[in-house]
Amino acid sequence: MTDDPSPVPVGTIVAFAGELDISWLQGQGWLYCDGSELDQAAYPALYAAIGGNYGAGHATFFLPDLRGRFTRAVDLGAGRDPYVLTRTPSNNGGLSGNNPGSVQDHHTALPAKSFTTSSDGSHSHSVQHLPTDKEGPVIAGSHYAIWTDAGSQTDASGDHSHTLSGGDAETRPINKYVYFLIKFNG
């Protein structure tokens, strides 16, 4: 890294809530983290700070692409990321694993609390209009049709599974949108 007289070091990423006016932001020394490929010679201070962490070509490098992404601090041995070794590079030439610029695919953890049915093991279910005896109108010969207005319980059965359905397309915390910017000069 090079010395920067600015109070904000080159390579710093910040959340920005203002209007995304690219020209104005560049005049302030900031770029939008949209994964753009930049010329190393045109942004030497930024390249010195982040190098090819987010991918690099022969004389180019990539900005972080944080559109629609959550950011996460590098684990550095803290043990809070059980998938640290499965992290992949953002682009060709980028870093993987326990390094800035690596990307992790989605994971959905099992619930911290288990789901329990109201009855464990052998149990019965309520069924509407279940015939419970042989009294009722004759339909054909010895066949009876009995339709009660109330529900009845089925006979108890052994362990069996129940399917839970529904859900969303992703697991995520409550969030708000911002623009992520990266400092490229002082």
TORPA-4810 file (N, C-alpha, C, O; in nm, 3 decimals):
<nodes>
NODE_1_0.084_-0.118_0.000_0.000_0.000_0.000_0.088_0.125_0.000_0.202_0.123_0.047_M
NODE_2_0.034_0.231_-0.052_0.108_0.356_-0.054_0.055_0.447_0.056_-0.056_0.429_0.106_T
NODE_3_0.137_0.545_0.092_0.091_0.643_0.192_-0.018_0.730_0.131_-0.009_0.771_0.015_D
NODE_4_-0.121_0.757_0.210_-0.234_0.837_0.163_-0.260_0.945_0.267_-0.292_0.914_0.382_D
NODE_5_-0.247_1.072_0.228_-0.269_1.178_0.326_-0.417_1.194_0.364_-0.450_1.264_0.460_P
NODE_6_-0.506_1.130_0.289_-0.649_1.139_0.317_-0.680_1.066_0.447_-0.613_0.967_0.479_S
NODE_7_-0.779_1.111_0.522_-0.817_1.038_0.643_-0.883_0.904_0.612_-0.896_0.820_0.701_P
NODE_8_-0.924_0.883_0.487_-0.984_0.756_0.447_-0.885_0.685_0.356_-0.855_0.735_0.247_V
NODE_9_-0.834_0.569_0.397_-0.735_0.498_0.315_-0.793_0.449_0.182_-0.909_0.410_0.175_P
NODE_10_-0.711_0.451_0.078_-0.748_0.394_-0.051_-0.780_0.247_-0.029_-0.707_0.176_0.041_V
NODE_11_-0.888_0.200_-0.090_-0.931_0.062_-0.075_-1.041_0.044_0.029_-1.096_-0.065_0.042_G
NODE_12_-1.073_0.151_0.102_-1.181_0.144_0.201_-1.315_0.132_0.129_-1.341_0.202_0.031_T
NODE_13_-1.400_0.043_0.178_-1.535_0.027_0.124_-1.633_0.083_0.226_-1.626_0.052_0.345_I
NODE_14_-1.725_0.167_0.178_-1.826_0.227_0.266_-1.965_0.210_0.204_-1.979_0.194_0.083_V
NODE_15_-2.066_0.214_0.291_-2.205_0.216_0.246_-2.243_0.362_0.222_-2.212_0.449_0.303_A
NODE_16_-2.311_0.389_0.110_-2.347_0.524_0.071_-2.497_0.529_0.045_-2.550_0.447_-0.031_F
NODE_17_-2.566_0.624_0.107_-2.712_0.633_0.095_-2.758_0.743_0.001_-2.878_0.761_-0.018_A
NODE_18_-2.666_0.818_-0.058_-2.703_0.927_-0.147_-2.734_0.881_-0.288_-2.744_0.761_-0.316_G
NODE_19_-2.747_0.980_-0.377_-2.774_0.952_-0.518_-2.649_0.893_-0.583_-2.538_0.937_-0.554_E
NODE_20_-2.667_0.795_-0.670_-2.554_0.732_-0.738_-2.517_0.813_-0.862_-2.551_0.776_-0.975_L
NODE_21_-2.447_0.924_-0.840_-2.398_1.011_-0.946_-2.251_0.976_-0.966_-2.164_1.025_-0.895_D
NODE_22_-2.225_0.890_-1.065_-2.091_0.834_-1.087_-1.986_0.943_-1.106_-1.879_0.935_-1.046_I
NODE_23_-2.014_1.044_-1.187_-1.917_1.151_-1.212_-1.882_1.226_-1.084_-1.765_1.251_-1.056_S
NODE_24_-1.983_1.262_-1.008_-1.960_1.334_-0.883_-1.881_1.248_-0.785_-1.787_1.297_-0.721_W
NODE_25_-1.918_1.119_-0.773_-1.847_1.030_-0.682_-1.701_1.015_-0.722_-1.613_1.016_-0.636_L
NODE_26_-1.675_1.000_-0.852_-1.536_0.989_-0.897_-1.457_1.115_-0.864_-1.339_1.109_-0.829_Q
NODE_27_-1.523_1.230_-0.875_-1.458_1.356_-0.838_-1.423_1.361_-0.690_-1.331_1.433_-0.651_G
NODE_28_-1.494_1.286_-0.609_-1.468_1.278_-0.465_-1.369_1.167_-0.431_-1.332_1.149_-0.315_Q
NODE_29_-1.327_1.091_-0.534_-1.230_0.983_-0.512_-1.291_0.848_-0.483_-1.226_0.761_-0.425_G
NODE_30_-1.417_0.828_-0.524_-1.487_0.703_-0.496_-1.536_0.638_-0.625_-1.569_0.706_-0.722_W
NODE_31_-1.541_0.504_-0.626_-1.598_0.426_-0.735_-1.708_0.336_-0.680_-1.703_0.295_-0.564_L
NODE_32_-1.806_0.307_-0.763_-1.916_0.219_-0.726_-1.869_0.074_-0.734_-1.807_0.035_-0.834_Y
NODE_33_-1.896_-0.005_-0.633_-1.853_-0.145_-0.628_-1.947_-0.231_-0.714_-2.034_-0.301_-0.662_C
NODE_34_-1.926_-0.224_-0.846_-2.013_-0.295_-0.940_-1.938_-0.403_-1.018_-1.990_-0.456_-1.116_D
NODE_35_-1.815_-0.436_-0.975_-1.739_-0.542_-1.042_-1.671_-0.498_-1.170_-1.625_-0.583_-1.246_G
NODE_36_-1.664_-0.368_-1.196_-1.602_-0.319_-1.319_-1.456_-0.362_-1.328_-1.386_-0.374_-1.227_S
NODE_37_-1.412_-0.384_-1.451_-1.271_-0.414_-1.478_-1.200_-0.283_-1.505_-1.242_-0.205_-1.591_E
NODE_38_-1.091_-0.257_-1.432_-1.017_-0.132_-1.442_-0.876_-0.156_-1.491_-0.820_-0.264_-1.474_L
NODE_39_-0.819_-0.053_-1.553_-0.680_-0.055_-1.597_-0.590_-0.029_-1.476_-0.610_0.069_-1.405_D
NODE_40_-0.493_-0.117_-1.452_-0.403_-0.101_-1.337_-0.329_0.033_-1.341_-0.309_0.096_-1.237_Q
NODE_41_-0.290_0.077_-1.461_-0.214_0.202_-1.474_-0.301_0.324_-1.445_-0.250_0.427_-1.401_A
NODE_42_-0.431_0.315_-1.470_-0.521_0.429_-1.448_-0.556_0.446_-1.300_-0.593_0.556_-1.257_A
NODE_43_-0.546_0.340_-1.222_-0.581_0.343_-1.079_-0.470_0.278_-0.997_-0.493_0.178_-0.929_Y
NODE_44_-0.349_0.334_-1.002_-0.235_0.268_-0.936_-0.249_0.258_-0.784_-0.210_0.156_-0.726_P
NODE_45_-0.303_0.359_-0.719_-0.317_0.354_-0.572_-0.417_0.246_-0.531_-0.394_0.173_-0.434_A
NODE_46_-0.529_0.235_-0.604_-0.629_0.134_-0.571_-0.573_-0.005_-0.601_-0.594_-0.098_-0.523_L
NODE_47_-0.502_-0.020_-0.712_-0.443_-0.150_-0.744_-0.339_-0.188_-0.638_-0.329_-0.305_-0.600_Y
NODE_48_-0.263_-0.091_-0.591_-0.165_-0.119_-0.485_-0.235_-0.164_-0.357_-0.180_-0.246_-0.282_A
NODE_49_-0.355_-0.112_-0.332_-0.426_-0.147_-0.209_-0.496_-0.283_-0.218_-0.485_-0.363_-0.125_A
NODE_50_-0.567_-0.311_-0.329_-0.646_-0.434_-0.335_-0.592_-0.537_-0.433_-0.634_-0.653_-0.430_I
NODE_51_-0.499_-0.496_-0.520_-0.441_-0.590_-0.616_-0.548_-0.667_-0.691_-0.649_-0.611_-0.734_G
NODE_52_-0.524_-0.796_-0.708_-0.617_-0.882_-0.780_-0.709_-0.960_-0.688_-0.757_-1.067_-0.726_G
NODE_53_-0.734_-0.910_-0.567_-0.821_-0.982_-0.473_-0.955_-1.019_-0.535_-1.008_-1.126_-0.507_N
NODE_54_-1.008_-0.933_-0.620_-1.141_-0.954_-0.678_-1.131_-0.998_-0.824_-1.230_-0.994_-0.897_Y
NODE_55_-1.012_-1.039_-0.866_-0.986_-1.085_-1.001_-0.894_-0.989_-1.073_-0.894_-0.869_-1.046_G
NODE_56_-0.815_-1.042_-1.166_-0.720_-0.959_-1.239_-0.690_-1.022_-1.375_-0.695_-1.144_-1.392_A
NODE_57_-0.657_-0.936_-1.468_-0.611_-0.979_-1.600_-0.465_-0.942_-1.615_-0.396_-0.920_-1.515_G
NODE_58_-0.418_-0.934_-1.739_-0.277_-0.904_-1.764_-0.240_-0.765_-1.712_-0.140_-0.750_-1.642_H
NODE_59_-0.319_-0.663_-1.743_-0.291_-0.526_-1.696_-0.416_-0.464_-1.635_-0.428_-0.342_-1.627_A
NODE_60_-0.509_-0.549_-1.593_-0.636_-0.502_-1.537_-0.661_-0.566_-1.402_-0.593_-0.661_-1.362_T
NODE_61_-0.759_-0.513_-1.332_-0.807_-0.574_-1.208_-0.954_-0.539_-1.194_-1.004_-0.450_-1.263_F
NODE_62_-1.023_-0.609_-1.106_-1.167_-0.590_-1.090_-1.200_-0.523_-0.957_-1.136_-0.548_-0.855_F
NODE_63_-1.301_-0.437_-0.962_-1.358_-0.382_-0.838_-1.441_-0.492_-0.772_-1.485_-0.586_-0.840_L
NODE_64_-1.463_-0.483_-0.642_-1.557_-0.575_-0.580_-1.696_-0.554_-0.642_-1.733_-0.441_-0.674_P
NODE_65_-1.770_-0.661_-0.659_-1.907_-0.650_-0.708_-1.998_-0.681_-0.589_-2.024_-0.797_-0.558_D
NODE_66_-2.047_-0.576_-0.523_-2.127_-0.593_-0.403_-2.275_-0.567_-0.427_-2.353_-0.553_-0.332_L
NODE_67_-2.315_-0.561_-0.553_-2.457_-0.542_-0.585_-2.538_-0.663_-0.538_-2.512_-0.776_-0.579_R
NODE_68_-2.636_-0.636_-0.453_-2.722_-0.743_-0.403_-2.653_-0.843_-0.312_-2.704_-0.954_-0.293_G
NODE_69_-2.539_-0.807_-0.256_-2.462_-0.898_-0.171_-2.446_-0.842_-0.030_-2.444_-0.721_-0.010_R
NODE_70_-2.434_-0.932_0.065_-2.395_-0.895_0.201_-2.244_-0.904_0.208_-2.183_-0.986_0.138_F
NODE_71_-2.183_-0.822_0.290_-2.039_-0.832_0.310_-2.012_-0.907_0.440_-2.096_-0.909_0.531_T
NODE_72_-1.896_-0.970_0.447_-1.859_-1.049_0.564_-1.710_-1.031_0.587_-1.631_-1.032_0.492_R
NODE_73_-1.673_-1.016_0.712_-1.531_-1.000_0.745_-1.458_-1.134_0.728_-1.515_-1.240_0.751_A
NODE_74_-1.332_-1.127_0.687_-1.247_-1.245_0.675_-1.239_-1.312_0.812_-1.224_-1.243_0.913_V
NODE_75_-1.249_-1.444_0.817_-1.253_-1.518_0.943_-1.120_-1.513_1.019_-1.120_-1.498_1.142_D
NODE_76_-1.009_-1.525_0.949_-0.874_-1.522_1.009_-0.861_-1.611_1.133_-0.803_-1.570_1.234_L
NODE_77_-0.913_-1.732_1.124_-0.897_-1.830_1.231_-0.994_-1.818_1.346_-0.980_-1.892_1.444_G
NODE_78_-1.091_-1.728_1.341_-1.188_-1.713_1.450_-1.281_-1.834_1.461_-1.338_-1.858_1.568_A
NODE_79_-1.297_-1.908_1.353_-1.382_-2.027_1.356_-1.530_-1.999_1.342_-1.611_-2.085_1.373_G
NODE_80_-1.566_-1.881_1.296_-1.708_-1.846_1.283_-1.764_-1.878_1.144_-1.885_-1.872_1.123_R
NODE_81_-1.677_-1.913_1.051_-1.721_-1.948_0.916_-1.683_-2.094_0.891_-1.568_-2.123_0.855_D
NODE_82_-1.778_-2.188_0.909_-1.743_-2.328_0.890_-1.714_-2.365_0.745_-1.664_-2.475_0.719_P
NODE_83_-1.744_-2.277_0.652_-1.723_-2.305_0.509_-1.609_-2.223_0.450_-1.603_-2.204_0.329_Y
NODE_84_-1.520_-2.174_0.533_-1.414_-2.084_0.487_-1.332_-2.145_0.373_-1.291_-2.073_0.282_V
NODE_85_-1.309_-2.273_0.375_-1.226_-2.336_0.272_-1.301_-2.360_0.142_-1.238_-2.397_0.042_L
NODE_86_-1.432_-2.340_0.140_-1.509_-2.359_0.016_-1.534_-2.228_-0.057_-1.600_-2.227_-0.161_T
NODE_87_-1.483_-2.118_-0.006_-1.502_-1.988_-0.070_-1.424_-1.983_-0.201_-1.312_-2.033_-0.208_R
NODE_88_-1.484_-1.925_-0.305_-1.425_-1.924_-0.439_-1.387_-1.782_-0.481_-1.434_-1.685_-0.420_T
NODE_89_-1.303_-1.767_-0.584_-1.268_-1.633_-0.633_-1.387_-1.561_-0.694_-1.477_-1.624_-0.750_P
NODE_90_-1.388_-1.428_-0.683_-1.492_-1.346_-0.745_-1.484_-1.352_-0.896_-1.586_-1.360_-0.964_S
NODE_91_-1.364_-1.348_-0.949_-1.336_-1.351_-1.093_-1.208_-1.431_-1.114_-1.139_-1.465_-1.018_N
NODE_92_-1.177_-1.460_-1.239_-1.050_-1.526_-1.270_-0.935_-1.444_-1.214_-0.932_-1.321_-1.227_N
NODE_93_-0.841_-1.511_-1.152_-0.725_-1.443_-1.096_-0.748_-1.389_-0.956_-0.656_-1.335_-0.895_G
NODE_94_-0.869_-1.403_-0.903_-0.900_-1.353_-0.770_-0.861_-1.452_-0.661_-0.817_-1.563_-0.689_G
NODE_95_-0.879_-1.409_-0.536_-0.844_-1.492_-0.422_-0.961_-1.579_-0.379_-1.077_-1.542_-0.399_L
NODE_96_-0.931_-1.696_-0.322_-1.032_-1.785_-0.269_-1.003_-1.810_-0.121_-0.907_-1.755_-0.066_S
NODE_97_-1.084_-1.892_-0.058_-1.059_-1.930_0.081_-1.072_-1.814_0.177_-1.162_-1.731_0.163_G
NODE_98_-0.983_-1.810_0.275_-0.988_-1.714_0.386_-0.921_-1.582_0.347_-0.826_-1.539_0.413_N
NODE_99_-0.970_-1.519_0.240_-0.909_-1.397_0.186_-1.014_-1.299_0.141_-1.124_-1.338_0.103_N
NODE_100_-0.980_-1.169_0.144_-1.073_-1.070_0.087_-1.094_-1.098_-0.061_-1.000_-1.137_-0.131_P
NODE_101_-1.214_-1.078_-0.107_-1.245_-1.101_-0.248_-1.307_-1.236_-0.274_-1.366_-1.257_-0.380_G
NODE_102_-1.295_-1.330_-0.180_-1.355_-1.461_-0.202_-1.507_-1.452_-0.185_-1.557_-1.365_-0.113_S
NODE_103_-1.578_-1.542_-0.251_-1.724_-1.542_-0.252_-1.773_-1.674_-0.194_-1.711_-1.779_-0.212_V
NODE_104_-1.885_-1.667_-0.126_-1.947_-1.787_-0.071_-2.087_-1.799_-0.126_-2.162_-1.701_-0.129_Q
NODE_105_-2.124_-1.918_-0.169_-2.259_-1.943_-0.216_-2.353_-1.944_-0.096_-2.308_-1.943_0.019_D
NODE_106_-2.481_-1.946_-0.121_-2.577_-1.942_-0.011_-2.577_-2.075_0.066_-2.547_-2.180_0.010_H
NODE_107_-2.610_-2.067_0.191_-2.630_-2.183_0.278_-2.750_-2.150_0.365_-2.771_-2.035_0.403_H
NODE_108_-2.827_-2.250_0.398_-2.939_-2.232_0.489_-2.918_-2.328_0.605_-2.920_-2.450_0.586_T
NODE_109_-2.898_-2.275_0.723_-2.874_-2.358_0.840_-3.002_-2.423_0.888_-3.112_-2.374_0.861_A
NODE_110_-2.986_-2.534_0.958_-3.101_-2.594_1.024_-3.149_-2.499_1.132_-3.068_-2.424_1.188_L
NODE_111_-3.276_-2.500_1.163_-3.324_-2.410_1.268_-3.254_-2.436_1.401_-3.219_-2.551_1.432_P
NODE_112_-3.233_-2.332_1.478_-3.170_-2.346_1.608_-3.260_-2.425_1.702_-3.212_-2.492_1.793_A
NODE_113_-3.390_-2.417_1.681_-3.487_-2.493_1.759_-3.553_-2.593_1.666_-3.578_-2.562_1.550_K
NODE_114_-3.581_-2.714_1.716_-3.641_-2.815_1.630_-3.792_-2.796_1.622_-3.853_-2.739_1.711_S
NODE_115_-3.849_-2.846_1.515_-3.994_-2.847_1.499_-4.045_-2.977_1.560_-3.989_-3.083_1.536_F
NODE_116_-4.151_-2.969_1.638_-4.207_-3.088_1.703_-4.355_-3.095_1.671_-4.427_-2.996_1.682_T
NODE_117_-4.402_-3.215_1.631_-4.545_-3.232_1.610_-4.613_-3.239_1.745_-4.547_-3.257_1.848_T
NODE_118_-4.744_-3.224_1.747_-4.816_-3.222_1.874_-4.815_-3.358_1.943_-4.830_-3.364_2.065_S
NODE_119_-4.798_-3.466_1.869_-4.789_-3.599_1.927_-4.665_-3.668_1.874_-4.638_-3.665_1.754_S
NODE_120_-4.592_-3.728_1.962_-4.469_-3.796_1.924_-4.499_-3.944_1.899_-4.584_-4.002_1.966_D
NODE_121_-4.430_-4.004_1.806_-4.447_-4.147_1.783_-4.585_-4.181_1.733_-4.637_-4.116_1.642_G
NODE_122_-4.645_-4.285_1.792_-4.776_-4.330_1.749_-4.881_-4.224_1.783_-4.892_-4.181_1.898_S
NODE_123_-4.958_-4.181_1.683_-5.059_-4.079_1.705_-5.166_-4.088_1.596_-5.150_-4.160_1.498_H
NODE_124_-5.273_-4.014_1.614_-5.382_-4.016_1.517_-5.404_-3.875_1.462_-5.348_-3.778_1.513_S
NODE_125_-5.486_-3.866_1.358_-5.517_-3.739_1.294_-5.667_-3.719_1.291_-5.743_-3.815_1.285_H
NODE_126_-5.708_-3.595_1.296_-5.850_-3.562_1.286_-5.889_-3.555_1.139_-5.820_-3.491_1.058_S
NODE_127_-5.999_-3.621_1.104_-6.049_-3.621_0.967_-6.197_-3.583_0.970_-6.274_-3.643_1.045_V
NODE_128_-6.236_-3.487_0.891_-6.375_-3.445_0.883_-6.461_-3.553_0.816_-6.416_-3.617_0.721_Q
NODE_129_-6.579_-3.573_0.865_-6.681_-3.661_0.806_-6.636_-3.807_0.799_-6.678_-3.879_0.708_H
NODE_130_-6.554_-3.853_0.890_-6.508_-3.992_0.891_-6.617_-4.081_0.949_-6.658_-4.058_1.063_L
NODE_131_-6.665_-4.183_0.876_-6.767_-4.273_0.931_-6.712_-4.344_1.055_-6.596_-4.387_1.056_P
NODE_132_-6.795_-4.356_1.158_-6.748_-4.417_1.282_-6.824_-4.543_1.320_-6.779_-4.615_1.408_T
NODE_133_-6.938_-4.572_1.258_-7.011_-4.694_1.290_-7.090_-4.738_1.167_-7.080_-4.676_1.060_D
NODE_134_-7.167_-4.844_1.182_-7.241_-4.899_1.068_-7.385_-4.854_1.063_-7.465_-4.911_0.989_K
NODE_135_-7.421_-4.755_1.138_-7.558_-4.706_1.134_-7.570_-4.595_1.031_-7.486_-4.505_1.026_E
NODE_136_-7.670_-4.600_0.953_-7.692_-4.497_0.854_-7.776_-4.549_0.740_-7.818_-4.665_0.743_G
NODE_137_-7.801_-4.467_0.642_-7.886_-4.511_0.531_-7.815_-4.613_0.444_-7.694_-4.604_0.421_P
NODE_138_-7.891_-4.708_0.395_-7.835_-4.808_0.306_-7.823_-4.745_0.167_-7.917_-4.682_0.119_V
NODE_139_-7.709_-4.762_0.106_-7.688_-4.708_-0.028_-7.707_-4.818_-0.131_-7.782_-4.800_-0.227_I
NODE_140_-7.641_-4.930_-0.114_-7.654_-5.041_-0.208_-7.626_-5.170_-0.133_-7.513_-5.194_-0.090_A
NODE_141_-7.725_-5.250_-0.118_-7.709_-5.379_-0.050_-7.661_-5.360_0.093_-7.727_-5.294_0.173_G
NODE_142_-7.546_-5.418_0.124_-7.495_-5.412_0.261_-7.398_-5.296_0.282_-7.336_-5.287_0.388_S
NODE_143_-7.384_-5.208_0.186_-7.292_-5.094_0.197_-7.364_-4.975_0.258_-7.475_-4.941_0.217_H
NODE_144_-7.302_-4.914_0.353_-7.362_-4.800_0.422_-7.282_-4.672_0.392_-7.162_-4.678_0.369_Y
NODE_145_-7.347_-4.562_0.393_-7.280_-4.434_0.380_-7.311_-4.352_0.504_-7.427_-4.322_0.531_A
NODE_146_-7.210_-4.318_0.578_-7.229_-4.244_0.701_-7.141_-4.119_0.695_-7.019_-4.130_0.685_I
NODE_147_-7.201_-4.003_0.700_-7.126_-3.878_0.694_-7.165_-3.794_0.815_-7.274_-3.737_0.820_W
NODE_148_-7.076_-3.788_0.909_-7.104_-3.709_1.028_-7.066_-3.564_1.001_-6.986_-3.535_0.912_T
NODE_149_-7.122_-3.474_1.078_-7.086_-3.333_1.064_-6.956_-3.300_1.138_-6.889_-3.202_1.103_D
NODE_150_-6.920_-3.379_1.237_-6.800_-3.351_1.317_-6.682_-3.430_1.264_-6.697_-3.520_1.182_A
NODE_151_-6.565_-3.395_1.311_-6.445_-3.469_1.277_-6.428_-3.586_1.370_-6.481_-3.587_1.481_G
NODE_152_-6.353_-3.685_1.326_-6.324_-3.802_1.407_-6.175_-3.830_1.398_-6.107_-3.781_1.307_S
NODE_153_-6.125_-3.907_1.491_-5.983_-3.941_1.492_-5.960_-4.071_1.416_-6.040_-4.164_1.427_Q
NODE_154_-5.853_-4.077_1.340_-5.813_-4.202_1.276_-5.757_-4.294_1.382_-5.729_-4.251_1.494_T
NODE_155_-5.740_-4.420_1.348_-5.672_-4.512_1.439_-5.528_-4.466_1.453_-5.472_-4.403_1.363_D
NODE_156_-5.469_-4.497_1.566_-5.329_-4.458_1.589_-5.240_-4.534_1.492_-5.264_-4.651_1.463_A
NODE_157_-5.139_-4.468_1.443_-5.041_-4.533_1.355_-4.902_-4.504_1.409_-4.882_-4.414_1.491_S
NODE_158_-4.807_-4.580_1.363_-4.670_-4.566_1.411_-4.603_-4.439_1.362_-4.666_-4.353_1.301_G
NODE_159_-4.475_-4.429_1.391_-4.398_-4.312_1.349_-4.410_-4.292_1.198_-4.400_-4.388_1.122_D
NODE_160_-4.430_-4.171_1.158_-4.430_-4.137_1.016_-4.395_-3.989_1.003_-4.399_-3.915_1.101_H
NODE_161_-4.362_-3.949_0.884_-4.315_-3.812_0.865_-4.429_-3.721_0.821_-4.532_-3.765_0.770_S
NODE_162_-4.407_-3.593_0.844_-4.498_-3.488_0.798_-4.415_-3.393_0.714_-4.301_-3.362_0.749_H
NODE_163_-4.469_-3.347_0.604_-4.397_-3.256_0.516_-4.437_-3.113_0.545_-4.555_-3.079_0.549_T
NODE_164_-4.337_-3.028_0.565_-4.361_-2.885_0.579_-4.333_-2.823_0.443_-4.229_-2.851_0.382_L
NODE_165_-4.422_-2.741_0.395_-4.400_-2.678_0.266_-4.409_-2.527_0.279_-4.453_-2.475_0.382_S
NODE_166_-4.368_-2.459_0.174_-4.370_-2.313_0.174_-4.229_-2.260_0.183_-4.134_-2.330_0.148_G
NODE_167_-4.214_-2.140_0.229_-4.082_-2.081_0.242_-4.055_-1.980_0.134_-4.137_-1.958_0.044_G
NODE_168_-3.940_-1.920_0.144_-3.898_-1.815_0.051_-3.783_-1.862_-0.036_-3.730_-1.972_-0.016_D
NODE_169_-3.744_-1.780_-0.130_-3.636_-1.815_-0.222_-3.498_-1.799_-0.159_-3.399_-1.845_-0.216_A
NODE_170_-3.487_-1.735_-0.041_-3.358_-1.718_0.024_-3.378_-1.700_0.174_-3.486_-1.664_0.220_E
NODE_171_-3.271_-1.725_0.248_-3.269_-1.698_0.391_-3.186_-1.573_0.410_-3.072_-1.567_0.363_T
NODE_172_-3.239_-1.473_0.478_-3.167_-1.347_0.492_-3.216_-1.273_0.616_-3.330_-1.291_0.658_R
NODE_173_-3.130_-1.191_0.673_-3.175_-1.105_0.783_-3.251_-0.984_0.726_-3.246_-0.958_0.606_P
NODE_174_-3.320_-0.912_0.813_-3.382_-0.787_0.773_-3.272_-0.697_0.719_-3.165_-0.690_0.779_I
NODE_175_-3.297_-0.628_0.609_-3.191_-0.550_0.547_-3.245_-0.426_0.479_-3.366_-0.413_0.456_N
NODE_176_-3.154_-0.334_0.447_-3.186_-0.213_0.371_-3.083_-0.199_0.260_-2.968_-0.240_0.275_K
NODE_177_-3.126_-0.142_0.149_-3.036_-0.120_0.037_-2.949_0.004_0.058_-2.996_0.105_0.109_Y
NODE_178_-2.824_-0.006_0.018_-2.730_0.106_0.011_-2.642_0.080_-0.111_-2.642_-0.030_-0.167_V
NODE_179_-2.567_0.180_-0.150_-2.462_0.163_-0.251_-2.332_0.141_-0.179_-2.303_0.209_-0.080_Y
NODE_180_-2.252_0.045_-0.226_-2.118_0.028_-0.170_-2.018_0.097_-0.262_-2.018_0.077_-0.383_F
NODE_181_-1.934_0.180_-0.202_-1.833_0.255_-0.275_-1.695_0.216_-0.224_-1.680_0.171_-0.110_L
NODE_182_-1.595_0.232_-0.310_-1.457_0.205_-0.272_-1.373_0.328_-0.302_-1.384_0.388_-0.409_I
NODE_183_-1.288_0.363_-0.208_-1.199_0.480_-0.222_-1.085_0.443_-0.317_-1.016_0.343_-0.297_K
NODE_184_-1.065_0.527_-0.423_-0.957_0.497_-0.516_-0.843_0.598_-0.513_-0.736_0.570_-0.567_F
NODE_185_-0.865_0.714_-0.452_-0.754_0.810_-0.435_-0.787_0.907_-0.323_-0.900_0.910_-0.274_N
NODE_186_-0.687_0.987_-0.284_-0.706_1.080_-0.173_-0.761_1.206_-0.216_-0.783_1.295_-0.134_G
</nodes>
